[in-house]
Structure formats: structure tokens, C-alpha cells
Amino acid sequence: MSTAETIVSGIGAAIPRLEDQRLLTGRGRYADDVRVPGTTFAYILRSPHAHAYIRGIDKSAASAAPGVLAIFTGEDVAREKLRGLECPTYPRLPPGSRFHRPEQPILARDKVRHVGDRVALVVAETLAQAKDAAELLDVRYESLPAVTLADTLAPDARKVWDDAASNVSFQREWGDRRAVDAQFAAAAHVTKLRLQYPRAAPSTMEPRAAIAYVDPTDGRFTIFCCCQHPFQIRESAAHVLGIPELSLRVRAMDVGGAFGMKGVFPEDMLVIWAAAKLDRPVKWTADRSESIASDTHGRHQIAEAELAFDRDGCVIAFRTSVAVEIGAYLSHSAGVPPNNAGISYPGTYRVPLIHALVRAVFTNSTPLSVYRGSGKPEASFILERLIDKAAREMGVDPVALRRRNLIHPSEMPYRTPGGYVYDSGNFEAALDKALRLADWDGFAARRARSEQRGLRRGIGIGMHCQRAGNASERMEIRVGMTGSIAVHAGTLATGQGHETMFAQMVSSWLGVPLGDVKVFQGDTDKVLFGRGSYAQRTMSTGGSALKVAADEVIRKAKRFAAWMMEVAESDVAFERGLFRVAGTDRQVTWREVVQKSFMPVGLPPELGVGLDGVGTHEGPDTFPNGCMIAEVEVDPETGVIRIDRISSVDDSGTAVNPLTLEGQLHGSLAQAVGETLMESVIYERGTGQLLTGSFMDYAMPRADIMPAIVAEHAPVPTKRNLLGTKGGSEAGNAGGPAAIVNAVIDALAPWGIKDIPLPARPELIWRALHEAVHRARTS
């Protein structure tokens, strides 16, 4: 590849993903693809009850079944003194706070607490034998009433955890309640909303899987699993199983989607433990219904929120009370959604005072964890719904009301009441660009054409500004003897295209062809340490650490080049793969310097051997933002909603690869459409039975419901990292739901409909329309 080709494919080039050729031709390698000689197969017997005592388990018939090697229960876990899974994201609470922080057992012992809870692990020679044996297990349950979100906070509610004071795991409060209450008392107008954001099943294309074995040569454990952060798996295994951390190697290869869900689970611990007990490899893979019942879920909160305005229509205060359903157990990241539910305001708006009260509550349901945005989309949804409702109540244009309250670039850096500092952004410019992109002024004509066809058209806006990135990251670059590059990444791709983007970056900085860059990730033996990928942090934090590593490689290479050309290091400049002496025509190539750095004899000792670089970055918060405008058509006869188009303008800072950035937008919008129109995990009240246990019941978005997406980028690069990136994987989740629902309510406004529950299924729309018509006739 020529130097010109290297530049074209560097940072900012919209090149197709390099990994796609491998993945789309069936040459990807996932956890379930791993084959190890002598592998045994695990099946987990799960509770059919949401809440019940385990009064006994008779294993005799199952143990005698063909091919069965072992059956493990909670009694075995207790006998071996294995611990449960901790929740390291649990918040630090003020002294004297009431809280309940139980560990999650890897197998239930005395009590099951949700449908799908893990009761026994059966290991057999084949998966079919393990399943057949599980059916022979005689588990005696004593069923109990289940606690659901609707009744968990009632004074007489049954408790999920008998030793807790209540079903509140923890409670957090932000802001000055008295000051906010005073502003509401003096307000010229107050808008109120009570919203329930539905529970979502992440439903990644690749289900969770794990295979573990003990290496006979050194006695170390190895586990292949599909996860987002291998080092967390290793740390948790050391805690649960009581093994030295370095005695376990964790390998995550290709990962078919994660969205925050693929964290640390009991199954990972169980296969390692069973492999050690049997001295044979043990493999477990979830089926889809098992995943829906046992994978951590996302969202699900009930919020009561209010927005106060002065006589000029300026926001003077905001307050909210939120109950976040965290399920039966504290997942590894259970503390994140409640935290984000309280601090993800004020979005793009100038809100001087905010008070938020958030309670994390236990119910007899699958544990909650992070899910693409994790509390931030819900906060954006609440704020944008309030703004739209307030505009209608005050008779103000919704665009004008937003414009009046937007934070302006001149106010940057802007400190929010919650303590965040927005360092950059131009929210009004994003709004204006989105209005032009959506042809806002031409909407009336489009609405008239829809009505000629018996349909009602609506338009809605969703502004968003959410925190991205956190925690430091480490990246390493090693240079081969011929000049090729190995990137040992602390981050981990789960479908985002990191192999391409990291290669683009290194190609741009070191002047090497894309094909000469190889990315290693997801292996605790090949990477010294890494935090994985989540919270839109990979490019801002991981990419910045990679830049530091590349600069270190260049610094070392310059020392070798200076020695080769017998000049001072300060006289050497590096650009596009060439080391030049300033003011002369003397130069050496990248490959010549690399080869010289590996000379077996003759190198000055101070130069060392070879080229490598390690970079770290502290990962300060960034704030991607933007504006989405949705147009919908509603059929009053059927209640069917068709999203016609979504126009999106996003400030993600510097775009490393605009093509992959656009892919992230499309993917996050697909999830926004699903959550808005159809997705919802439903438990029956009283019994806690899972009513949406398969894709026959849990509705997933399909290609035929996706709208046309028109997107533009409006970057205002941040100075908080070395690349100027802000994060670009959560825009659709953050802005899409509010834009869609605001559009639907705009379409239904002639009937006096001011709110609709999520998901906005056709039946609910149809009923709302008919009830509105009935009210009009009888009033």
C-alpha cells in the first residue's frame, strides 16, 4: 500500500470494516465454536417459580441417568464454601443509610427468587443427556406470593429478602429539596408526568456461552466466554471460587453483541468449578428462552417528574422521584442504572435547580443491569416528554420553548446542578440543522397528504446530551521485526468494529499499511490489563491511550533513527513512515529503523531492543449530544404506528470512521424503535410468572418496521482526550424514544390524548382513540 493509500485510510476515513470479511463468511469464532477434546456438557435446571422455598432436592434418579457425570446444587456450593457474586458498582452511601447488599448465589440454596433462578447444574457426556437428567430431578418447592414493581413499595409488601428492612436495596438523593420546592411554589407554570419505562431483554444475536477446562501442563484454568470485560470475570472467579487470580485465563474471542448485558454471571463460575471437580472440560450455552429468563434485563423504572417555569417560559427547577426495579439479585452493574437515573439531567437545557430521589428496589424478577445507555435514555425521555407537554399546556411552540432554554456555547464549560461539566457543544446548532434536515417547515403539507389517505401524521423532537466514558484504560503496541504492528487492547470489541478503527489510527500515526496492523484483545494472557468496552468509552479513553502508546513507539524509534544517522534526537522528524533530518535530504524508513532496533549486537545499551509502547488515559467524562426528529403516521382504525422517517444530527466529536459511526446510530435507533413500539418483559402480578419467555411473546424490532434514517454529523471536538471524540453508540437510545413518542402524541392531539404508555402497541393506541371518541360523545 502506498503512502497516499495509508493517508486515505487513516483517521476520519469511511472505510468498510476489516473484520466483516471474516465475520460475514462464517469464519468468526465465538465461545460456542470452541471444541476441546473430552468436553462434557452442562445444563442448568431453573426455577419455574418466581418466589418459593426449596424444601428438598432428590438427585437419585437423575444421577443414575445415562451419561450423567455430576449434579451440583446449592448444598454443594455451601459445602465447598463458595461465595456469591458481588456488586462492585454498589454506591457509597452516607453514614447511617439503610441498605441491603446481598451477594448473588451461583446456585439457589434455600429459596428461589425469580423465574429462571439457578437451582442445579447437571453435567453429562452430551447436552441431550444433561437435559434428560434434569427432568428427573425432584425439587420440592413451597410456593410464595411474588413481589412485582407495582407492589414492591407498598407498606405491607412481602419482602424479596427476609433479612432486609424493606424491598429498597438503597436510596440516593441529589440536590437541595427545599430550594427546589421553593421554586416550584413560586412557579408561573408546572408540568407533571408519571412515566413507566418498560423492562427490556437485550437479546444479543449471540447467546451467552462458556467452556472451561484445566490445563494439565500447568494446572491453570482457562475459560472461553462471551463477555465485555474478561478481567472482571477473572476477578470475580477469584472471589467466588477462592482461586488465585493468575491461575485463570479468560478468553473472549468474537462477541456477537453485548450492549452492557454480557457482564459477570453465575454460569461463568459454575463451568470453571465443574471443570475442576470433574477434571474435564465443561461447556454451557444458553438457548433463547433461557436467555430471556436469565440474562440481565435493562430499563424498567417508574418516574414521577415535574418541570417548573417562570412567566417567560424559562425553566427554573426540575424534580423527580424514581423507582428503579433491580430484580431479585444485585447484578455486577446493578448500581449503575439507579445512579444514572438521578444524575443524567439536565440534558441540553439550562436548569438551575434539580432534586432527584431514586430508590433501587428488589422484586421477584430477573436482575437488572446496564443496557445501552443505562438510565440515560430514560432520563432524556422524561425531560423531552416534559418539555413537549409543557409547550402544549402553555400554548408555546415546542421548538421555541426548547430554544429558549438551551445551554449556549458561550456558557461552556457549563456546570450542571448534578456536578457534571459540559466542556463543549452547540445544542442550538444541532437543533437548527435537524430542523432543516427534517424539512420541519414542510411538515404541514405532508400531514395534509397523510390525512387524504385516512392517516394522522405527527412530528416530534428529542434532544439529548448524555455522559460518556469513565475509568482509565491501558493500551499497548508492539512492533514486529519487519515493521508490522500488534495492538494489545485493553478494550474489547463486541461488534463495534474496533479492529478497523484501531488499525486506522495506528496506520495514520505510524505510517504503516492497514494490513500490517493486528489487534489482540479479550485474552487475559495477552493483555496485561483492560476494562473492556462499555459507556461509549472505547475511542475516547482507549483510543487516547493508544495514541499515548503510539507516541512512545515514535519517541523510541526517533532515538534509533538519530543513532543511525549520527545526529541529535531533536533533529529527527517523523512523518508518514519516514524519519528525516531537518533541513537535509537525509532519511531512513520505518522498516529500516525497526530492523536496526533488533540488531543482535552493536546497539547502544541505552536504546534497548525493539520498539514498543504502553499508553494509559484517565478517561474523563465527555458529553455526546444531538437532536432527533421523528415523523410518524397513525392509522386511527387499527392503532398501527408507522415511523416514516427519523432525522438525526449528532455531535460525537471527532469521528474515527464515519461509516462505523453511522452503523452505531442505526443499531441504537433499532433498539429505540423496539422499546418504543413493542419490546417489554412482562411478569404476571401476584405469581411473577414470565409471560414473554420467547420471541413468540417478546416482540423484537424487524427490518420492515425500521424507518428511513437521515443523519448528519455536527462535531464539536472535546479537549478532554487526545482524539477529540465524545462517544457515538447511544445516540439512538437517548434521543429516539422521546422523538417517536412526541410524534405519536402530536398525531393524536386532535383527540385530546396527552400521553401514551410504553410500548405504544396498536391495541393501546386503538383503545386510547376509542375512549377519547367515547368521552367526546358523552360529554
Buried (B, 14 or more C-beta within 10 A) or exposed (E): EEEEEBBEBBBEBEBEBBBEEBBEEEEBEBBBEBEBEEBBBBBBBBBBBBBBBBEEBEBEEBBEBEBBBBBBBBBBBEEEEBBBBBBBBBBEEEEEEEBBBBBBBBBBBEBBBBBBBBBBBBBBBEBEBBBBBBEBBEBEBEEBBBBBBBBBBEEEBBBBBEEBEBBBBBBBEBBEEEBBBBBBEEBEBBBEBEBBBBBBBBBBEBBBBBBBBBEEEEEBBBBBBBBBBBBBBBBBBBBBBEBEEEBBBBBBBBBBBBBBBBBBBBBBBBBBBBBBBBEBBBBBBBEBBBBBBBBBBBBBBBBBBBBBBBEEBBBBBBBBBBBBBBBBBBBBBBBBBBBBBBBBBBBBBBBBBBBBBBBBBBBBBBBBBBBBBBBBBBBBBBBBBBBBBBBBBBEBEBBEBBEBBBBEBEEBEBEBBBEBEBBBBBBBBBBBBBBEBBBBEEBEEBBEEBEEEEBBBBBBBBBBBBBBBBEBBBBBBBBBEEBBBBBBBBBBBBBBBBBBBBBBBBBBBBBBBBEBBBBBBBBBEBBEEBBBBBBBBBBBBBBBBBBBBBBBBBEBBBBBBBBBBEBEEEBBBBEEBBBBBEEEEBBBBBBBBBBBBBEEEEBEEEBEEBBBBBBBBEBBBBBBBBBBBBBBBBBBEEBBBBBBBBBBBBBBBBBBBBBBBBBBBBBBBBBBBBBBBBBBBBBEEEBBBBEBBEEEBBBEBEEEBBBEBBBBBBBBBBEBBBBBBBBBBBBBBBBBBBBBBBBBBBBBEEBEBEEBBBBBBBEBBBEBBEEBEEEEEEE
